Amino acid sequence: MKAINFKTILKNGILTIPPQYSPAWEGKIIRVIVLEDKNIAEPVATPPQKNPESLFSRLRQIKISAPADFSENIDAYLNGEKNA
């Protein structure tokens, strides 16, 4: 099991993995253990990413696996008339 240790701030229920670690863990199932660090006097700022991806570039990376007729018969699939 690999492990990394870093400090971040929870924002709107989201933990940000620092950019130097993100590529190695992207798309993998991970286990997260959250420990409160009371020894920090000031919040730790998340370093800005060099080339932040736009929302649309991230959305283009999503791959969906569905039957070939899914878009034409979406109502049937949603109603359970077809097996997906």
N, C-alpha and C positions, 0 to 999 in steps of 0.2 A: 504494500500500500504506500503510495506517495503522499506526502503532506507538505503544505506550505503554511506559513504564518505571516499575517499582515494585520494592520489595524485600519479600520474603516468606520464610517458612520452609517447607521441605518437611516435611510430616507424613504418615506412613504412605503415602508415594507420591503425595500429593495437594498440588498447589499451589493456594492460595486467591487468587483475583483480588479486589482490594479492591472493596468495594461501589460506590464511585463509578464504577468502570469496568465492572462486571458487566453492566448492562442493555445497553450498547452492543455487547457481544461475545457475548451469550447466543445459543446456537443456531448460531453461525457456526463454520466450520472455521478454526482458528488455527494459527500456527506458533510454537513455543515454543523459545527459546534460553536455556539455563541457564548462568549464569556464577557461580562462587563469589566471594563478596565477602569477602575476608580483612581488609578495612579496618574492618569493623564490630566494635566492642568487645563490644557486647551484642546478643542476638537482638532482632529487630524484632517487636513484638507486632502481631498482626492486629487492627485495630480492630473492636470488636463491632458487629454489624449492629443497626440500630434496631428492625426488626421481623423477627427471624429466622423463616423459614418452617418449619413443622413437616414432618416426613417425609411425613405423609399429604397435606398440601397440595401438596407437590412431586410425589408419586406421582399425584395427580389430574390433573396437567398432562401426563402421558405420553399420547401418542396412538399407537394401534397400528393399522396398516393390514393387514387380512387379509380373505380371502374371507368371504362372509356365512355360510357353513356351517362355518367353521373350528372353532368351539367344539363343534359336534355331531360333527365328523369328525376331531378332533385326532389320534387314533391313525393314521388313514389318511394324514394329512399327514406325521406324524412318520416313518412307515414308507416314505414316498415313493410311496404308491399314488395320491395326488392331486397335481396340480401346483399349487404355490402361487405 
